Amino acid sequence: MSSKKADKRPTIYDLAKLAGVSPGTVSRVLNNKDKVKAQTRERVLQAAQELGLKPQASIRQRQVALVSEPSTTIRLNGYTGILHSHIAYALSGLNIGILVPQNPEKDLKNYFLDGIIAISFSDELRGILRSLEERTPVVYLDQYRPDRGQYRVRSDHYQSGRLAAEHFIAKGKKRLAFMSGNYPAGQERAKGFTDAILEAGLNLDDCKICLTENPVPYATTITRIVRAKSDSLYVPGSSLEVVRALHVIQFVMGLQVPEDISVIGGENLGVTEFLNPPITTIEAPLKEIADMSVEMIHDLMDGKQLEKRTVDFPVRLIERDSVL
């Protein structure tokens, strides 16, 4: 009997006793409900960590936080919004609750979570997530910085850049241009784009590789690219980046696509195919990325060992009418 007691799994009643609160308060904290004082919540979470408490599904619904940096301008639309929607749908199918912290850099440590899916993250938020990995499984999307210990699901953005440049070159273009924000995925694309140019024997000095800081100054950057006599431009991304670029080229500069300059963009479902002209794009498999991130976090919450910590998805080129 004493052996069985020693091996007994800790319960919310054990946690309530250790934290000096009622079981009802413990239940509110574990289910991330409000009306609990900050210091009480912190005491319960600390006690739960000390006990190594893993409540049964019958006691509480599992909860996963969907995290994106609060400063991003596309948190509710574009790339981040699309992934939020796909991930939320997949999690709901598994009866897993979803928590979306408005300010994760401030609030994330105050929740009792079964898992975290990080969609976008600043350096500060990456540090916070790294500290939470000791007790909570975290899956990162499009994480390219070297870190063998993390679980990551990514698009092959290097191949995105290569595919775009190779398509331009196959069409006879020699003065290629690239424009993206200066973030890890953009840097990966730029590397693939540059490598394809060099391997084709083109003069890199004749080409323009523009990695800009947010917010991206589209009109200024595109004007500089076109005045440099570029004959083609790749504008990646799933947040309407190429739509804004096309507007500047056609309606601000008065140029024609593809007659004056050929354009490749990121695929924006239901948008890029209906532009004038329909835009040739590189498509990232966002739904597949979302589904894999949910599969990984579900397995990690169940304590399973994953064979692969990093899963890369291929991209594809969709040829339309914007490259001549």
SVG drawing of the C-alpha trace seen along z (x, -y; Angstrom):
<svg xmlns="http://www.w3.org/2000/svg" viewBox="-15 -57 44 59">
<polyline fill="none" stroke="black" stroke-width="0.4" points="0.0,0.0 2.8,-2.4 4.4,-1.8 1.1,-2.6 0.8,-5.8 4.3,-6.8 3.6,-6.2 0.2,-8.0 -0.2,-10.7 -0.6,-14.2 -4.1,-15.6 -5.7,-19.1 -6.4,-18.5 -2.7,-18.0 -2.0,-21.1 -4.6,-23.1 -3.1,-21.9 0.5,-22.9 -0.6,-26.3 -2.8,-27.0 -6.0,-27.6 -9.3,-25.9 -9.7,-23.2 -12.1,-25.7 -9.3,-28.3 -6.9,-25.6 -9.5,-24.7 -9.9,-28.3 -6.1,-28.7 -5.6,-25.4 -8.4,-26.3 -7.0,-29.9 -10.1,-31.5 -10.2,-35.1 -11.1,-36.4 -8.0,-35.0 -5.5,-37.4 -2.1,-37.6 -0.1,-36.5 -2.5,-33.6 -2.3,-32.5 1.5,-32.7 1.6,-30.6 -0.7,-27.9 1.4,-27.7 4.6,-27.5 3.2,-24.7 1.9,-22.8 5.4,-23.0 6.9,-21.6 4.4,-18.7 4.8,-18.0 1.0,-18.1 -0.5,-16.7 -4.3,-16.8 -6.4,-14.2 -8.5,-15.2 -11.6,-14.4 -10.6,-17.2 -9.8,-19.9 -9.7,-20.5 -6.2,-20.6 -5.3,-24.1 -2.7,-25.2 -1.6,-28.8 -1.3,-30.3 1.5,-32.8 2.4,-35.7 4.3,-38.8 2.0,-41.7 3.9,-44.2 3.2,-42.4 0.8,-44.2 -0.7,-40.9 -1.7,-39.3 -5.3,-38.9 -4.9,-38.6 -2.5,-37.5 0.1,-34.8 -0.4,-34.9 -4.2,-35.1 -4.4,-32.2 -2.2,-30.0 -4.3,-31.0 -7.5,-29.8 -6.1,-26.5 -4.5,-25.7 -7.6,-26.6 -9.7,-24.4 -7.4,-21.4 -7.1,-21.8 -10.9,-22.1 -11.2,-18.7 -9.1,-17.2 -11.2,-18.9 -8.2,-21.0 -8.9,-24.4 -7.3,-27.5 -5.8,-30.4 -4.5,-33.5 -2.6,-35.9 -3.0,-39.5 0.4,-40.3 2.4,-37.0 5.6,-38.8 3.8,-39.9 1.1,-37.3 2.4,-33.9 4.0,-32.9 0.7,-33.4 -1.1,-30.5 -1.3,-26.8 -0.7,-25.4 -0.4,-21.9 1.4,-23.2 2.4,-26.3 2.4,-26.8 4.5,-29.9 3.5,-31.4 5.7,-34.5 8.1,-35.8 10.5,-38.6 13.8,-38.0 12.3,-38.9 9.4,-36.5 11.8,-33.7 13.7,-34.1 10.4,-33.7 9.4,-30.7 12.8,-29.1 12.4,-29.4 9.0,-27.8 10.2,-24.8 11.5,-23.2 7.9,-22.4 5.7,-23.0 6.2,-21.6 6.6,-24.3 6.4,-24.0 7.8,-26.8 6.6,-27.7 9.2,-29.0 12.0,-29.1 15.3,-29.2 17.8,-30.2 20.2,-27.3 18.7,-25.4 18.7,-21.6 16.7,-21.1 13.5,-22.9 10.5,-21.4 9.9,-23.2 7.6,-23.1 8.7,-25.2 8.2,-26.0 11.3,-25.5 11.8,-29.3 15.2,-28.8 13.6,-26.8 11.0,-29.6 13.8,-32.0 15.5,-29.5 12.2,-28.6 11.4,-32.3 14.9,-33.2 15.1,-30.0 11.7,-30.8 12.8,-34.3 16.1,-33.1 14.3,-30.4 12.2,-33.2 15.4,-35.1 15.5,-37.6 19.0,-38.9 18.4,-41.8 16.5,-40.2 15.2,-41.9 14.0,-40.7 12.1,-42.6 11.2,-41.3 11.1,-42.3 14.4,-41.6 13.3,-38.6 14.5,-35.0 12.1,-33.7 12.9,-36.6 16.6,-36.0 16.2,-32.4 14.3,-33.3 17.0,-35.9 19.7,-33.3 18.0,-30.9 17.3,-33.7 20.9,-34.9 22.4,-31.3 20.3,-30.7 21.5,-33.9 25.1,-33.0 24.8,-29.5 23.3,-30.8 26.4,-32.9 24.6,-36.2 26.2,-39.3 24.9,-39.9 25.8,-43.6 23.1,-43.9 20.5,-42.5 18.8,-44.0 18.4,-42.2 16.4,-44.3 15.7,-43.3 13.9,-46.1 13.0,-46.9 9.3,-47.0 7.2,-48.7 8.3,-48.0 8.5,-51.3 6.9,-49.8 6.8,-52.9 10.3,-54.0 11.8,-50.5 10.0,-49.6 10.8,-52.9 14.5,-52.3 14.3,-48.7 12.6,-49.8 14.9,-52.7 17.8,-50.3 16.4,-48.8 15.4,-45.5 13.4,-43.3 11.8,-41.1 10.8,-41.3 10.0,-38.6 7.9,-39.8 7.2,-36.9 4.7,-36.5 1.1,-35.5 0.0,-38.9 -0.8,-40.7 2.7,-42.0 2.6,-41.5 -0.8,-43.2 0.7,-46.4 3.8,-46.0 1.6,-45.6 -0.4,-48.7 2.7,-50.8 4.1,-49.5 0.8,-49.9 -0.9,-52.9 1.9,-55.0 4.6,-54.4 2.3,-53.8 4.1,-50.7 2.7,-47.4 3.1,-43.9 4.6,-41.9 5.5,-44.1 7.7,-46.5 8.7,-44.3 7.8,-40.6 6.5,-39.9 6.3,-36.8 4.6,-37.0 3.6,-34.8 0.4,-33.0 -2.6,-34.7 -5.5,-32.3 -8.5,-33.8 -6.6,-37.0 -3.5,-36.6 -5.2,-34.5 -7.8,-37.3 -5.5,-40.2 -4.8,-41.9 -2.7,-40.2 -3.1,-37.0 0.1,-36.7 2.6,-33.9 3.3,-32.9 5.2,-30.6 2.8,-28.8 3.6,-27.8 1.5,-24.9 0.1,-26.8 -2.7,-24.3 -0.2,-21.4 2.1,-23.4 -0.7,-24.1 -1.9,-20.5 1.6,-19.2 2.2,-21.7 -1.0,-20.4 0.0,-16.8 3.4,-17.5 2.1,-19.4 -0.6,-16.7 2.1,-13.9 4.4,-16.0 1.5,-16.5 1.0,-12.8 4.6,-12.3 5.6,-10.7 9.1,-10.8 9.2,-12.4 11.6,-10.9 12.1,-14.3 12.3,-17.6 12.2,-19.7 9.7,-19.1 10.2,-21.1 7.4,-21.3 8.2,-21.9 6.7,-24.9 5.5,-25.0 5.4,-27.6 2.0,-28.4 2.6,-29.8 0.1,-32.5 0.5,-35.6 2.8,-38.0 6.1,-36.8 6.9,-37.3"/>
</svg>
